[in-house]
Amino acid sequence: MQILLLALFAFLQNPAPKLEKKPLDRSSYFAFVDSEYIFTVEIVKAGVPIFNFVSLGDKEENLYAKQVRLTLENRKVPGSFFLVDTGDPKEPIIVPSVRMRPKSSFGVRLQGEFGEEKELLGVSVLIGNEDLKLVPLSSFDFENLVLKVNRLNLASPDLSDDWRVLKLENMGSRSYSTRKRSSY
């Protein structure tokens, strides 16, 4: 019994080896997180992406479905429309754009020519003249992020406290874009 306790004590003294996470090549889950925006894309069934945003800043932006691009196996496909749930699955509202108001959040289905894809190679969103590149996540990491984001208090005058308490971290990247915004 004493040997067993010594072995257990020795085991607890040695920290577990750090497992290196291999970056994902493809995924059904993508996210972008910074102090201005949070975007997520989740493929809920073959060819059906759900797009969510949280606008943390103080300016209003129109976001067109064509500004959300999914990278499939051999091509980049822009969204065509957003489908807004009305409570009746047979009658969603179909819109070409959504207005991202300051300190707000919203979720829509992204409609486009996505085939039967269950996983994506990439996702990007054009805001102004910046291309925001989302990063692929595992299901576990995506669910953890969603739990944190759902706890954000968008009515707070200072969201930095929420960031600190929830331990949110920046994800994704921004780059200057040569793509032009869609106009309707």
C-alpha positions in Angstrom: 0.0 0.0 0.0 2.8 2.3 0.9 4.5 1.7 -2.5 1.2 2.5 -4.3 1.0 5.8 -2.4 4.6 6.7 -3.3 4.0 5.9 -6.9 0.8 8.1 -6.9 2.7 10.9 -5.2 5.6 10.7 -7.8 3.0 10.7 -10.6 1.3 13.8 -9.3 4.7 15.6 -8.9 5.5 15.2 -12.6 3.4 17.6 -14.8 1.6 16.0 -17.7 3.4 16.5 -21.0 2.1 19.3 -23.2 0.3 18.0 -26.2 1.0 20.1 -29.3 -2.2 20.9 -31.2 -1.7 20.3 -34.8 -3.5 23.0 -36.9 -6.6 21.8 -38.6 -6.5 21.7 -42.4 -10.3 21.7 -42.7 -13.2 21.9 -40.3 -16.9 22.4 -39.9 -16.3 25.2 -37.4 -14.5 28.6 -37.9 -14.2 31.7 -35.8 -12.7 35.2 -35.8 -12.4 37.1 -32.5 -11.0 40.5 -31.8 -12.0 43.6 -29.8 -14.3 44.8 -32.6 -16.0 41.7 -34.0 -16.7 38.1 -33.4 -17.7 35.9 -36.4 -18.4 32.2 -36.4 -19.4 29.8 -39.1 -20.7 26.3 -38.3 -21.7 23.7 -40.9 -24.8 22.2 -39.3 -25.5 19.7 -42.1 -24.0 19.1 -45.5 -24.0 22.4 -47.4 -25.8 24.4 -44.7 -23.6 27.0 -42.9 -24.8 29.1 -40.0 -23.2 32.5 -39.7 -23.1 34.4 -36.4 -21.7 37.8 -35.6 -21.2 39.9 -32.5 -20.4 43.6 -33.1 -18.4 44.9 -30.1 -17.6 48.3 -31.5 -19.5 51.6 -31.7 -20.0 51.8 -35.5 -22.7 50.4 -37.7 -21.9 48.3 -40.7 -23.9 46.7 -43.5 -22.7 43.2 -44.2 -23.7 41.7 -47.6 -23.9 37.9 -47.9 -21.4 38.1 -50.8 -18.8 39.5 -48.4 -18.8 36.1 -46.6 -16.7 33.6 -48.6 -16.3 29.9 -47.9 -13.3 28.1 -49.3 -14.4 24.7 -50.5 -12.2 21.9 -51.9 -11.4 23.6 -55.2 -13.0 27.1 -55.1 -14.0 30.1 -53.0 -17.7 30.6 -52.9 -19.4 33.8 -51.8 -22.7 33.7 -50.0 -25.8 34.7 -52.0 -28.3 35.5 -49.3 -28.9 35.4 -45.6 -31.9 33.4 -44.4 -33.4 34.8 -41.2 -35.3 32.4 -39.0 -38.9 33.5 -38.5 -40.0 30.5 -36.3 -41.5 28.8 -39.3 -38.9 26.7 -41.2 -40.9 26.9 -44.3 -40.9 30.7 -44.4 -37.5 32.3 -43.6 -36.9 35.9 -44.5 -34.3 36.0 -47.3 -32.2 39.1 -47.4 -29.0 40.1 -49.3 -27.5 41.9 -46.3 -27.8 42.4 -42.5 -27.1 45.5 -40.5 -24.5 45.0 -37.8 -25.4 47.5 -35.1 -23.0 48.6 -32.3 -22.8 46.1 -29.5 -25.2 43.6 -31.0 -25.3 40.0 -32.1 -27.2 38.0 -34.7 -27.3 34.6 -36.4 -28.4 33.6 -39.9 -28.2 30.8 -42.3 -25.8 31.6 -45.2 -27.2 30.5 -48.6 -25.0 29.9 -51.5 -23.7 27.3 -53.9 -21.9 25.2 -51.2 -22.8 21.8 -52.6 -22.9 19.0 -50.0 -19.7 20.1 -48.2 -19.5 19.1 -44.5 -16.1 20.7 -43.9 -14.4 23.8 -45.2 -10.8 24.8 -45.9 -11.4 28.4 -45.0 -13.7 31.3 -44.3 -13.2 35.1 -44.8 -15.4 38.1 -44.2 -14.9 41.5 -45.9 -15.6 44.5 -43.7 -14.8 47.8 -45.2 -11.4 47.4 -46.8 -10.3 44.6 -44.5 -10.5 40.9 -45.1 -11.0 39.0 -41.8 -9.8 35.4 -42.0 -11.5 33.0 -39.6 -9.5 30.1 -38.1 -10.6 26.4 -38.1 -11.6 25.0 -34.7 -12.3 21.6 -33.3 -15.9 20.9 -32.2 -14.7 21.1 -28.5 -12.9 24.5 -29.0 -15.9 25.9 -31.0 -18.3 24.9 -28.2 -16.1 26.5 -25.6 -15.9 29.7 -27.6 -19.7 29.8 -28.0 -20.2 29.4 -24.3 -17.9 32.3 -23.6 -19.4 34.5 -26.3 -22.9 33.8 -25.0 -21.8 35.2 -21.6 -20.7 38.6 -23.0 -22.7 41.5 -21.6 -23.2 43.7 -24.7 -24.9 46.3 -22.6 -21.7 46.8 -20.6 -20.0 50.2 -21.0 -16.6 48.5 -20.9 -16.4 45.0 -22.5 -12.7 44.6 -21.5 -13.8 43.3 -18.1 -15.9 40.6 -19.8 -12.9 39.7 -22.0 -10.6 39.3 -19.0 -13.1 37.3 -16.9 -14.2 35.1 -19.8 -10.5 34.7 -20.9 -11.4 35.5 -24.6 -8.4 35.5 -26.9 -8.0 37.0 -30.4 -8.4 34.5 -33.2 -8.0 34.9 -36.9 -6.3 37.7 -38.9 -7.0 41.0 -40.6 -5.5 42.0 -43.9 -6.0 44.8 -46.4 -8.3 43.6 -49.1 -8.3 44.3 -52.8 -11.7 42.8 -53.1 -14.4 45.3 -53.7 -17.6 45.5 -51.6 -20.7 44.3 -53.2 -23.2 46.9 -53.9 -27.0 46.4 -54.3 
